[in-house]
Every structure is written in C-alpha cells, then in structure tokens.
Amino acid sequence: MDATDARYPAVQELTAYWLQHPHASDTLEGICRWWLSTASTSPPLVEQALAWLIERGVVVSQRAADGRVRYRLSDEARSGPS
C-alpha cells in the first residue's frame, strides 16, 4: 500500500495505536470513536483498512456473544518477527 491509497491514513493510525496499545481490542464503532483522529474516522474506510490488515495477518476479528465484531492485533503481530 502506498500513500495514495485512500485507506493509508487509517492503516497508519491503526498501526500506530496498536504499537502503543498491543492488547487493545474494540468494535469498528469504538475504534472510529476513540482510537482515531477525525480525519481517519470514516467507518467504511476504517473497515477497509481493517480488512487489509486482516488479509496480511496483522489483525484478527472475532464475533462476540453480543453479535458485534471486535478487532485486535494478531498474536503473531504482537509477538513480533521470529
């Protein structure tokens, strides 16, 4: 991904947030509301950025008992390169 991709700002902010808070987990709504600056909080773009990170094994999603999907850093990403 390069800086011309519309998802780039959200990917950058998500990555920075998880670097500082590696055990953080939240819903799309929570991520948009609490984690990101207003410039990156378009839910469709954030969802696309999360999907991009999931495809690369950086983030995992899990559906909770309440039916909402929560996102967190993957165990592999949290532990760093082997």
PDB file of N, CA, C and O in Angstrom:
ATOM      1  N   MET A   1       0.850  -1.170   0.000  1.00  0.00           N
ATOM      2  CA  MET A   1       0.000   0.000   0.000  1.00  0.00           C
ATOM      3  C   MET A   1       0.897   1.234   0.000  1.00  0.00           C
ATOM      4  O   MET A   1       1.925   1.283   0.675  1.00  0.00           O
ATOM      5  N   ASP A   2       0.478   2.219  -0.772  1.00  0.00           N
ATOM      6  CA  ASP A   2       1.239   3.468  -0.780  1.00  0.00           C
ATOM      7  C   ASP A   2       0.360   4.617  -0.305  1.00  0.00           C
ATOM      8  O   ASP A   2      -0.839   4.446  -0.082  1.00  0.00           O
ATOM      9  N   ALA A   3       0.954   5.762  -0.158  1.00  0.00           N
ATOM     10  CA  ALA A   3       0.280   6.915   0.433  1.00  0.00           C
ATOM     11  C   ALA A   3      -0.879   7.433  -0.403  1.00  0.00           C
ATOM     12  O   ALA A   3      -1.676   8.226   0.100  1.00  0.00           O
ATOM     13  N   THR A   4      -1.004   7.019  -1.658  1.00  0.00           N
ATOM     14  CA  THR A   4      -2.123   7.466  -2.479  1.00  0.00           C
ATOM     15  C   THR A   4      -3.382   6.635  -2.248  1.00  0.00           C
ATOM     16  O   THR A   4      -4.465   7.022  -2.688  1.00  0.00           O
ATOM     17  N   ASP A   5      -3.256   5.516  -1.574  1.00  0.00           N
ATOM     18  CA  ASP A   5      -4.404   4.662  -1.268  1.00  0.00           C
ATOM     19  C   ASP A   5      -5.268   5.352  -0.217  1.00  0.00           C
ATOM     20  O   ASP A   5      -4.747   5.844   0.785  1.00  0.00           O
ATOM     21  N   ALA A   6      -6.573   5.393  -0.433  1.00  0.00           N
ATOM     22  CA  ALA A   6      -7.485   6.080   0.488  1.00  0.00           C
ATOM     23  C   ALA A   6      -7.472   5.473   1.886  1.00  0.00           C
ATOM     24  O   ALA A   6      -7.797   6.154   2.858  1.00  0.00           O
ATOM     25  N   ARG A   7      -7.099   4.195   1.995  1.00  0.00           N
ATOM     26  CA  ARG A   7      -7.055   3.520   3.302  1.00  0.00           C
ATOM     27  C   ARG A   7      -5.786   3.836   4.086  1.00  0.00           C
ATOM     28  O   ARG A   7      -5.714   3.572   5.287  1.00  0.00           O
ATOM     29  N   TYR A   8      -4.796   4.393   3.419  1.00  0.00           N
ATOM     30  CA  TYR A   8      -3.484   4.590   4.013  1.00  0.00           C
ATOM     31  C   TYR A   8      -3.505   5.331   5.354  1.00  0.00           C
ATOM     32  O   TYR A   8      -2.886   4.855   6.306  1.00  0.00           O
ATOM     33  N   PRO A   9      -4.194   6.480   5.470  1.00  0.00           N
ATOM     34  CA  PRO A   9      -4.182   7.173   6.774  1.00  0.00           C
ATOM     35  C   PRO A   9      -4.752   6.316   7.907  1.00  0.00           C
ATOM     36  O   PRO A   9      -4.221   6.319   9.018  1.00  0.00           O
ATOM     37  N   ALA A  10      -5.816   5.595   7.627  1.00  0.00           N
ATOM     38  CA  ALA A  10      -6.416   4.753   8.666  1.00  0.00           C
ATOM     39  C   ALA A  10      -5.479   3.606   9.027  1.00  0.00           C
ATOM     40  O   ALA A  10      -5.330   3.292  10.208  1.00  0.00           O
ATOM     41  N   VAL A  11      -4.850   2.976   8.053  1.00  0.00           N
ATOM     42  CA  VAL A  11      -3.888   1.892   8.333  1.00  0.00           C
ATOM     43  C   VAL A  11      -2.744   2.428   9.184  1.00  0.00           C
ATOM     44  O   VAL A  11      -2.332   1.779  10.146  1.00  0.00           O
ATOM     45  N   GLN A  12      -2.232   3.595   8.845  1.00  0.00           N
ATOM     46  CA  GLN A  12      -1.136   4.192   9.605  1.00  0.00           C
ATOM     47  C   GLN A  12      -1.552   4.459  11.057  1.00  0.00           C
ATOM     48  O   GLN A  12      -0.815   4.138  11.990  1.00  0.00           O
ATOM     49  N   GLU A  13      -2.731   5.046  11.237  1.00  0.00           N
ATOM     50  CA  GLU A  13      -3.185   5.356  12.594  1.00  0.00           C
ATOM     51  C   GLU A  13      -3.484   4.099  13.397  1.00  0.00           C
ATOM     52  O   GLU A  13      -3.153   4.025  14.580  1.00  0.00           O
ATOM     53  N   LEU A  14      -4.107   3.110  12.761  1.00  0.00           N
ATOM     54  CA  LEU A  14      -4.391   1.854  13.457  1.00  0.00           C
ATOM     55  C   LEU A  14      -3.094   1.186  13.902  1.00  0.00           C
ATOM     56  O   LEU A  14      -2.979   0.722  15.036  1.00  0.00           O
ATOM     57  N   THR A  15      -2.131   1.144  13.005  1.00  0.00           N
ATOM     58  CA  THR A  15      -0.843   0.527  13.323  1.00  0.00           C
ATOM     59  C   THR A  15      -0.160   1.269  14.470  1.00  0.00           C
ATOM     60  O   THR A  15       0.368   0.641  15.388  1.00  0.00           O
ATOM     61  N   ALA A  16      -0.169   2.580  14.422  1.00  0.00           N
ATOM     62  CA  ALA A  16       0.443   3.375  15.496  1.00  0.00           C
ATOM     63  C   ALA A  16      -0.269   3.123  16.824  1.00  0.00           C
ATOM     64  O   ALA A  16       0.373   3.003  17.867  1.00  0.00           O
ATOM     65  N   TYR A  17      -1.584   3.045  16.779  1.00  0.00           N
ATOM     66  CA  TYR A  17      -2.341   2.808  18.011  1.00  0.00           C
ATOM     67  C   TYR A  17      -1.979   1.449  18.597  1.00  0.00           C
ATOM     68  O   TYR A  17      -1.710   1.338  19.793  1.00  0.00           O
ATOM     69  N   TRP A  18      -1.972   0.410  17.751  1.00  0.00           N
ATOM     70  CA  TRP A  18      -1.650  -0.924  18.253  1.00  0.00           C
ATOM     71  C   TRP A  18      -0.201  -1.045  18.703  1.00  0.00           C
ATOM     72  O   TRP A  18       0.095  -1.860  19.577  1.00  0.00           O
ATOM     73  N   LEU A  19       0.700  -0.272  18.145  1.00  0.00           N
ATOM     74  CA  LEU A  19       2.081  -0.287  18.641  1.00  0.00           C
ATOM     75  C   LEU A  19       2.144   0.212  20.082  1.00  0.00           C
ATOM     76  O   LEU A  19       2.931  -0.289  20.885  1.00  0.00           O
ATOM     77  N   GLN A  20       1.318   1.196  20.403  1.00  0.00           N
ATOM     78  CA  GLN A  20       1.306   1.736  21.761  1.00  0.00           C
ATOM     79  C   GLN A  20       0.407   0.948  22.702  1.00  0.00           C
ATOM     80  O   GLN A  20       0.611   0.962  23.916  1.00  0.00           O
ATOM     81  N   HIS A  21      -0.589   0.258  22.145  1.00  0.00           N
ATOM     82  CA  HIS A  21      -1.573  -0.483  22.947  1.00  0.00           C
ATOM     83  C   HIS A  21      -1.760  -1.876  22.342  1.00  0.00           C
ATOM     84  O   HIS A  21      -2.819  -2.160  21.783  1.00  0.00           O
ATOM     85  N   PRO A  22      -0.759  -2.747  22.442  1.00  0.00           N
ATOM     86  CA  PRO A  22      -0.803  -4.030  21.732  1.00  0.00           C
ATOM     87  C   PRO A  22      -1.919  -4.979  22.169  1.00  0.00           C
ATOM     88  O   PRO A  22      -2.227  -5.925  21.445  1.00  0.00           O
ATOM     89  N   HIS A  23      -2.521  -4.757  23.308  1.00  0.00           N
ATOM     90  CA  HIS A  23      -3.599  -5.636  23.771  1.00  0.00           C
ATOM     91  C   HIS A  23      -4.981  -5.019  23.569  1.00  0.00           C
ATOM     92  O   HIS A  23      -5.981  -5.571  24.028  1.00  0.00           O
ATOM     93  N   ALA A  24      -5.039  -3.875  22.884  1.00  0.00           N
ATOM     94  CA  ALA A  24      -6.309  -3.194  22.652  1.00  0.00           C
ATOM     95  C   ALA A  24      -7.198  -4.014  21.720  1.00  0.00           C
ATOM     96  O   ALA A  24      -6.725  -4.664  20.788  1.00  0.00           O
ATOM     97  N   SER A  25      -8.495  -3.962  22.002  1.00  0.00           N
ATOM     98  CA  SER A  25      -9.494  -4.651  21.191  1.00  0.00           C
ATOM     99  C   SER A  25     -10.772  -3.823  21.244  1.00  0.00           C
ATOM    100  O   SER A  25     -11.160  -3.336  22.306  1.00  0.00           O
ATOM    101  N   ASP A  26     -11.425  -3.665  20.093  1.00  0.00           N
ATOM    102  CA  ASP A  26     -12.662  -2.886  20.085  1.00  0.00           C
ATOM    103  C   ASP A  26     -13.441  -3.173  18.811  1.00  0.00           C
ATOM    104  O   ASP A  26     -12.949  -3.822  17.888  1.00  0.00           O
ATOM    105  N   THR A  27     -14.678  -2.669  18.787  1.00  0.00           N
ATOM    106  CA  THR A  27     -15.535  -2.760  17.611  1.00  0.00           C
ATOM    107  C   THR A  27     -15.155  -1.665  16.621  1.00  0.00           C
ATOM    108  O   THR A  27     -14.396  -0.753  16.951  1.00  0.00           O
ATOM    109  N   LEU A  28     -15.683  -1.761  15.418  1.00  0.00           N
ATOM    110  CA  LEU A  28     -15.456  -0.714  14.426  1.00  0.00           C
ATOM    111  C   LEU A  28     -15.900   0.636  14.972  1.00  0.00           C
ATOM    112  O   LEU A  28     -15.202   1.639  14.819  1.00  0.00           O
ATOM    113  N   GLU A  29     -17.061   0.653  15.607  1.00  0.00           N
ATOM    114  CA  GLU A  29     -17.574   1.908  16.150  1.00  0.00           C
ATOM    115  C   GLU A  29     -16.643   2.477  17.221  1.00  0.00           C
ATOM    116  O   GLU A  29     -16.361   3.675  17.227  1.00  0.00           O
ATOM    117  N   GLY A  30     -16.172   1.625  18.117  1.00  0.00           N
ATOM    118  CA  GLY A  30     -15.262   2.072  19.163  1.00  0.00           C
ATOM    119  C   GLY A  30     -13.938   2.566  18.611  1.00  0.00           C
ATOM    120  O   GLY A  30     -13.397   3.575  19.063  1.00  0.00           O
ATOM    121  N   ILE A  31     -13.425   1.841  17.628  1.00  0.00           N
ATOM    122  CA  ILE A  31     -12.159   2.250  17.005  1.00  0.00           C
ATOM    123  C   ILE A  31     -12.309   3.633  16.375  1.00  0.00           C
ATOM    124  O   ILE A  31     -11.461   4.505  16.564  1.00  0.00           O
ATOM    125  N   CYS A  32     -13.383   3.822  15.633  1.00  0.00           N
ATOM    126  CA  CYS A  32     -13.612   5.125  14.981  1.00  0.00           C
ATOM    127  C   CYS A  32     -13.796   6.236  16.002  1.00  0.00           C
ATOM    128  O   CYS A  32     -13.306   7.349  15.811  1.00  0.00           O
ATOM    129  N   ARG A  33     -14.495   5.937  17.075  1.00  0.00           N
ATOM    130  CA  ARG A  33     -14.805   6.979  18.060  1.00  0.00           C
ATOM    131  C   ARG A  33     -13.633   7.306  18.973  1.00  0.00           C
ATOM    132  O   ARG A  33     -13.399   8.476  19.278  1.00  0.00           O
ATOM    133  N   TRP A  34     -12.893   6.297  19.414  1.00  0.00           N
ATOM    134  CA  TRP A  34     -11.904   6.513  20.477  1.00  0.00           C
ATOM    135  C   TRP A  34     -10.453   6.435  20.029  1.00  0.00           C
ATOM    136  O   TRP A  34      -9.592   7.064  20.645  1.00  0.00           O
ATOM    137  N   TRP A  35     -10.159   5.691  18.983  1.00  0.00           N
ATOM    138  CA  TRP A  35      -8.764   5.449  18.631  1.00  0.00           C
ATOM    139  C   TRP A  35      -8.211   6.416  17.607  1.00  0.00           C
ATOM    140  O   TRP A  35      -7.029   6.755  17.662  1.00  0.00           O
ATOM    141  N   LEU A  36      -9.030   6.869  16.677  1.00  0.00           N
ATOM    142  CA  LEU A  36      -8.525   7.572  15.501  1.00  0.00           C
ATOM    143  C   LEU A  36      -8.878   9.044  15.504  1.00  0.00           C
ATOM    144  O   LEU A  36      -9.851   9.467  16.129  1.00  0.00           O
ATOM    145  N   SER A  37      -8.072   9.815  14.794  1.00  0.00           N
ATOM    146  CA  SER A  37      -8.386  11.233  14.629  1.00  0.00           C
ATOM    147  C   SER A  37      -9.602  11.373  13.726  1.00  0.00           C
ATOM    148  O   SER A  37      -9.959  10.441  13.006  1.00  0.00           O
ATOM    149  N   THR A  38     -10.221  12.510  13.767  1.00  0.00           N
ATOM    150  CA  THR A  38     -11.429  12.717  12.965  1.00  0.00           C
ATOM    151  C   THR A  38     -11.159  12.583  11.468  1.00  0.00           C
ATOM    152  O   THR A  38     -12.070  12.254  10.708  1.00  0.00           O
ATOM    153  N   ALA A  39      -9.948  12.827  11.041  1.00  0.00           N
ATOM    154  CA  ALA A  39      -9.627  12.722   9.611  1.00  0.00           C
ATOM    155  C   ALA A  39      -9.667  11.280   9.112  1.00  0.00           C
ATOM    156  O   ALA A  39      -9.833  11.042   7.916  1.00  0.00           O
ATOM    157  N   SER A  40      -9.518  10.324  10.015  1.00  0.00           N
ATOM    158  CA  SER A  40      -9.454   8.919   9.604  1.00  0.00           C
ATOM    159  C   SER A  40     -10.663   8.111  10.056  1.00  0.00           C
ATOM    160  O   SER A  40     -10.625   6.883   9.990  1.00  0.00           O
ATOM    161  N   THR A  41     -11.721   8.745  10.506  1.00  0.00           N
ATOM    162  CA  THR A  41     -12.790   8.002  11.155  1.00  0.00           C
ATOM    163  C   THR A  41     -13.965   7.623  10.264  1.00  0.00           C
ATOM    164  O   THR A  41     -15.003   7.213  10.782  1.00  0.00           O
ATOM    165  N   SER A  42     -13.848   7.740   8.986  1.00  0.00           N
ATOM    166  CA  SER A  42     -14.919   7.288   8.106  1.00  0.00           C
ATOM    167  C   SER A  42     -15.062   5.772   8.276  1.00  0.00           C
ATOM    168  O   SER A  42     -14.174   5.024   7.868  1.00  0.00           O
ATOM    169  N   PRO A  43     -16.166   5.310   8.871  1.00  0.00           N
ATOM    170  CA  PRO A  43     -16.299   3.865   9.128  1.00  0.00           C
ATOM    171  C   PRO A  43     -16.057   2.966   7.912  1.00  0.00           C
ATOM    172  O   PRO A  43     -15.408   1.930   8.055  1.00  0.00           O
ATOM    173  N   PRO A  44     -16.553   3.321   6.719  1.00  0.00           N
ATOM    174  CA  PRO A  44     -16.256   2.448   5.582  1.00  0.00           C
ATOM    175  C   PRO A  44     -14.754   2.347   5.280  1.00  0.00           C
ATOM    176  O   PRO A  44     -14.256   1.267   4.963  1.00  0.00           O
ATOM    177  N   LEU A  45     -14.040   3.467   5.379  1.00  0.00           N
ATOM    178  CA  LEU A  45     -12.591   3.432   5.130  1.00  0.00           C
ATOM    179  C   LEU A  45     -11.856   2.676   6.229  1.00  0.00           C
ATOM    180  O   LEU A  45     -10.919   1.929   5.946  1.00  0.00           O
ATOM    181  N   VAL A  46     -12.266   2.862   7.470  1.00  0.00           N
ATOM    182  CA  VAL A  46     -11.632   2.147   8.582  1.00  0.00           C
ATOM    183  C   VAL A  46     -11.888   0.646   8.435  1.00  0.00           C
ATOM    184  O   VAL A  46     -10.993  -0.166   8.669  1.00  0.00           O
ATOM    185  N   GLU A  47     -13.100   0.286   8.050  1.00  0.00           N
ATOM    186  CA  GLU A  47     -13.420  -1.130   7.841  1.00  0.00           C
ATOM    187  C   GLU A  47     -12.565  -1.725   6.725  1.00  0.00           C
ATOM    188  O   GLU A  47     -12.105  -2.862   6.830  1.00  0.00           O
ATOM    189  N   GLN A  48     -12.356  -0.961   5.664  1.00  0.00           N
ATOM    190  CA  GLN A  48     -11.485  -1.412   4.574  1.00  0.00           C
ATOM    191  C   GLN A  48     -10.036  -1.540   5.047  1.00  0.00           C
ATOM    192  O   GLN A  48      -9.336  -2.480   4.670  1.00  0.00           O
ATOM    193  N   ALA A  49      -9.595  -0.601   5.864  1.00  0.00           N
ATOM    194  CA  ALA A  49      -8.233  -0.661   6.406  1.00  0.00           C
ATOM    195  C   ALA A  49      -8.081  -1.882   7.309  1.00  0.00           C
ATOM    196  O   ALA A  49      -7.061  -2.570   7.255  1.00  0.00           O
ATOM    197  N   LEU A  50      -9.082  -2.153   8.136  1.00  0.00           N
ATOM    198  CA  LEU A  50      -9.040  -3.344   9.000  1.00  0.00           C
ATOM    199  C   LEU A  50      -9.010  -4.612   8.154  1.00  0.00           C
ATOM    200  O   LEU A  50      -8.264  -5.541   8.464  1.00  0.00           O
ATOM    201  N   ALA A  51      -9.809  -4.661   7.092  1.00  0.00           N
ATOM    202  CA  ALA A  51      -9.810  -5.836   6.206  1.00  0.00           C
ATOM    203  C   ALA A  51      -8.435  -6.038   5.579  1.00  0.00           C
ATOM    204  O   ALA A  51      -7.969  -7.171   5.456  1.00  0.00           O
ATOM    205  N   TRP A  52      -7.787  -4.952   5.186  1.00  0.00           N
ATOM    206  CA  TRP A  52      -6.449  -5.031   4.601  1.00  0.00           C
ATOM    207  C   TRP A  52      -5.460  -5.606   5.621  1.00  0.00           C
ATOM    208  O   TRP A  52      -4.635  -6.454   5.284  1.00  0.00           O
ATOM    209  N   LEU A  53      -5.552  -5.135   6.868  1.00  0.00           N
ATOM    210  CA  LEU A  53      -4.667  -5.640   7.928  1.00  0.00           C
ATOM    211  C   LEU A  53      -4.977  -7.099   8.263  1.00  0.00           C
ATOM    212  O   LEU A  53      -4.064  -7.867   8.565  1.00  0.00           O
ATOM    213  N   ILE A  54      -6.241  -7.487   8.215  1.00  0.00           N
ATOM    214  CA  ILE A  54      -6.618  -8.885   8.457  1.00  0.00           C
ATOM    215  C   ILE A  54      -6.045  -9.785   7.372  1.00  0.00           C
ATOM    216  O   ILE A  54      -5.498 -10.846   7.672  1.00  0.00           O
ATOM    217  N   GLU A  55      -6.166  -9.367   6.106  1.00  0.00           N
ATOM    218  CA  GLU A  55      -5.629 -10.151   4.986  1.00  0.00           C
ATOM    219  C   GLU A  55      -4.135 -10.417   5.139  1.00  0.00           C
ATOM    220  O   GLU A  55      -3.629 -11.428   4.653  1.00  0.00           O
ATOM    221  N   ARG A  56      -3.440  -9.525   5.802  1.00  0.00           N
ATOM    222  CA  ARG A  56      -1.995  -9.664   5.979  1.00  0.00           C
ATOM    223  C   ARG A  56      -1.606 -10.312   7.305  1.00  0.00           C
ATOM    224  O   ARG A  56      -0.422 -10.419   7.623  1.00  0.00           O
ATOM    225  N   GLY A  57      -2.598 -10.740   8.075  1.00  0.00           N
ATOM    226  CA  GLY A  57      -2.325 -11.435   9.322  1.00  0.00           C
ATOM    227  C   GLY A  57      -1.915 -10.539  10.474  1.00  0.00           C
ATOM    228  O   GLY A  57      -1.433 -11.026  11.496  1.00  0.00           O
ATOM    229  N   VAL A  58      -2.101  -9.232  10.322  1.00  0.00           N
ATOM    230  CA  VAL A  58      -1.712  -8.291  11.368  1.00  0.00           C
ATOM    231  C   VAL A  58      -2.813  -8.171  12.419  1.00  0.00           C
ATOM    232  O   VAL A  58      -2.534  -8.007  13.607  1.00  0.00           O
ATOM    233  N   VAL A  59      -4.049  -8.254  11.976  1.00  0.00           N
ATOM    234  CA  VAL A  59      -5.221  -8.076  12.826  1.00  0.00           C
ATOM    235  C   VAL A  59      -6.119  -9.294  12.687  1.00  0.00           C
ATOM    236  O   VAL A  59      -6.175  -9.920  11.628  1.00  0.00           O
ATOM    237  N   VAL A  60      -6.821  -9.625  13.766  1.00  0.00           N
ATOM    238  CA  VAL A  60      -7.845 -10.667  13.719  1.00  0.00           C
ATOM    239  C   VAL A  60      -9.165 -10.067  14.174  1.00  0.00           C
ATOM    240  O   VAL A  60      -9.200  -9.104  14.940  1.00  0.00           O
ATOM    241  N   SER A  61     -10.245 -10.655  13.688  1.00  0.00           N
ATOM    242  CA  SER A  61     -11.571 -10.218  14.112  1.00  0.00           C
ATOM    243  C   SER A  61     -12.270 -11.395  14.773  1.00  0.00           C
ATOM    244  O   SER A  61     -12.032 -12.554  14.433  1.00  0.00           O
ATOM    245  N   GLN A  62     -13.126 -11.076  15.714  1.00  0.00           N
ATOM    246  CA  GLN A  62     -13.842 -12.118  16.440  1.00  0.00           C
ATOM    247  C   GLN A  62     -15.245 -11.611  16.756  1.00  0.00           C
ATOM    248  O   GLN A  62     -15.428 -10.505  17.265  1.00  0.00           O
ATOM    249  N   ARG A  63     -16.232 -12.454  16.439  1.00  0.00           N
ATOM    250  CA  ARG A  63     -17.613 -12.097  16.749  1.00  0.00           C
ATOM    251  C   ARG A  63     -17.892 -12.502  18.186  1.00  0.00           C
ATOM    252  O   ARG A  63     -17.712 -13.662  18.558  1.00  0.00           O
ATOM    253  N   ALA A  64     -18.328 -11.551  18.987  1.00  0.00           N
ATOM    254  CA  ALA A  64     -18.615 -11.786  20.402  1.00  0.00           C
ATOM    255  C   ALA A  64     -20.041 -12.330  20.566  1.00  0.00           C
ATOM    256  O   ALA A  64     -20.818 -12.374  19.612  1.00  0.00           O
ATOM    257  N   ALA A  65     -20.360 -12.734  21.776  1.00  0.00           N
ATOM    258  CA  ALA A  65     -21.681 -13.272  22.081  1.00  0.00           C
ATOM    259  C   ALA A  65     -22.789 -12.274  21.770  1.00  0.00           C
ATOM    260  O   ALA A  65     -23.913 -12.671  21.463  1.00  0.00           O
ATOM    261  N   ASP A  66     -22.482 -10.986  21.847  1.00  0.00           N
ATOM    262  CA  ASP A  66     -23.491  -9.963  21.551  1.00  0.00           C
ATOM    263  C   ASP A  66     -23.659  -9.724  20.049  1.00  0.00           C
ATOM    264  O   ASP A  66     -24.454  -8.881  19.634  1.00  0.00           O
ATOM    265  N   GLY A  67     -22.904 -10.474  19.239  1.00  0.00           N
ATOM    266  CA  GLY A  67     -23.006 -10.372  17.787  1.00  0.00           C
ATOM    267  C   GLY A  67     -22.113  -9.328  17.158  1.00  0.00           C
ATOM    268  O   GLY A  67     -21.991  -9.272  15.935  1.00  0.00           O
ATOM    269  N   ARG A  68     -21.484  -8.496  17.978  1.00  0.00           N
ATOM    270  CA  ARG A  68     -20.616  -7.456  17.437  1.00  0.00           C
ATOM    271  C   ARG A  68     -19.221  -8.012  17.177  1.00  0.00           C
ATOM    272  O   ARG A  68     -18.731  -8.875  17.906  1.00  0.00           O
ATOM    273  N   VAL A  69     -18.600  -7.504  16.134  1.00  0.00           N
ATOM    274  CA  VAL A  69     -17.251  -7.934  15.767  1.00  0.00           C
ATOM    275  C   VAL A  69     -16.250  -7.029  16.448  1.00  0.00           C
ATOM    276  O   VAL A  69     -16.369  -5.804  16.415  1.00  0.00           O
ATOM    277  N   ARG A  70     -15.256  -7.653  17.070  1.00  0.00           N
ATOM    278  CA  ARG A  70     -14.173  -6.908  17.713  1.00  0.00           C
ATOM    279  C   ARG A  70     -12.861  -7.224  16.994  1.00  0.00           C
ATOM    280  O   ARG A  70     -12.641  -8.340  16.522  1.00  0.00           O
ATOM    281  N   TYR A  71     -12.019  -6.233  16.926  1.00  0.00           N
ATOM    282  CA  TYR A  71     -10.738  -6.338  16.227  1.00  0.00           C
ATOM    283  C   TYR A  71      -9.608  -6.207  17.235  1.00  0.00           C
ATOM    284  O   TYR A  71      -9.677  -5.418  18.178  1.00  0.00           O
ATOM    285  N   ARG A  72      -8.570  -6.998  17.014  1.00  0.00           N
ATOM    286  CA  ARG A  72      -7.384  -6.921  17.864  1.00  0.00           C
ATOM    287  C   ARG A  72      -6.163  -7.288  17.035  1.00  0.00           C
ATOM    288  O   ARG A  72      -6.272  -7.875  15.959  1.00  0.00           O
ATOM    289  N   LEU A  73      -5.012  -6.933  17.556  1.00  0.00           N
ATOM    290  CA  LEU A  73      -3.755  -7.305  16.940  1.00  0.00           C
ATOM    291  C   LEU A  73      -3.596  -8.811  17.017  1.00  0.00           C
ATOM    292  O   LEU A  73      -3.910  -9.406  18.048  1.00  0.00           O
ATOM    293  N   SER A  74      -3.118  -9.444  15.958  1.00  0.00           N
ATOM    294  CA  SER A  74      -2.916 -10.893  15.975  1.00  0.00           C
ATOM    295  C   SER A  74      -1.790 -11.245  16.955  1.00  0.00           C
ATOM    296  O   SER A  74      -0.918 -10.422  17.235  1.00  0.00           O
ATOM    297  N   ASP A  75      -1.822 -12.457  17.462  1.00  0.00           N
ATOM    298  CA  ASP A  75      -0.763 -12.910  18.373  1.00  0.00           C
ATOM    299  C   ASP A  75       0.604 -12.824  17.691  1.00  0.00           C
ATOM    300  O   ASP A  75       1.596 -12.457  18.321  1.00  0.00           O
ATOM    301  N   GLU A  76       0.649 -13.161  16.412  1.00  0.00           N
ATOM    302  CA  GLU A  76       1.912 -13.113  15.670  1.00  0.00           C
ATOM    303  C   GLU A  76       2.434 -11.684  15.559  1.00  0.00           C
ATOM    304  O   GLU A  76       3.629 -11.436  15.721  1.00  0.00           O
ATOM    305  N   ALA A  77       1.539 -10.758  15.285  1.00  0.00           N
ATOM    306  CA  ALA A  77       1.948  -9.353  15.174  1.00  0.00           C
ATOM    307  C   ALA A  77       2.382  -8.809  16.523  1.00  0.00           C
ATOM    308  O   ALA A  77       3.321  -8.018  16.612  1.00  0.00           O
ATOM    309  N   ARG A  78       1.691  -9.238  17.571  1.00  0.00           N
ATOM    310  CA  ARG A  78       2.010  -8.736  18.910  1.00  0.00           C
ATOM    311  C   ARG A  78       3.380  -9.245  19.369  1.00  0.00           C
ATOM    312  O   ARG A  78       4.115  -8.526  20.046  1.00  0.00           O
ATOM    313  N   SER A  79       3.718 -10.471  19.005  1.00  0.00           N
ATOM    314  CA  SER A  79       4.987 -11.037  19.461  1.00  0.00           C
ATOM    315  C   SER A  79       6.169 -10.604  18.603  1.00  0.00           C
ATOM    316  O   SER A  79       7.321 -10.797  18.989  1.00  0.00           O
ATOM    317  N   GLY A  80       5.891 -10.025  17.451  1.00  0.00           N
ATOM    318  CA  GLY A  80       6.964  -9.545  16.597  1.00  0.00           C
ATOM    319  C   GLY A  80       7.527 -10.640  15.708  1.00  0.00           C
ATOM    320  O   GLY A  80       7.131 -11.799  15.825  1.00  0.00           O
ATOM    321  N   PRO A  81       8.439 -10.286  14.828  1.00  0.00           N
ATOM    322  CA  PRO A  81       9.031 -11.268  13.911  1.00  0.00           C
ATOM    323  C   PRO A  81       9.831 -12.310  14.670  1.00  0.00           C
ATOM    324  O   PRO A  81      10.476 -12.021  15.678  1.00  0.00           O
ATOM    325  N   SER A  82       9.769 -13.540  14.152  1.00  0.00           N
ATOM    326  CA  SER A  82      10.535 -14.611  14.824  1.00  0.00           C
ATOM    327  C   SER A  82      11.941 -14.710  14.322  1.00  0.00           C
ATOM    328  O   SER A  82      12.705 -15.556  14.786  1.00  0.00           O
TER     329      SER A  82
END
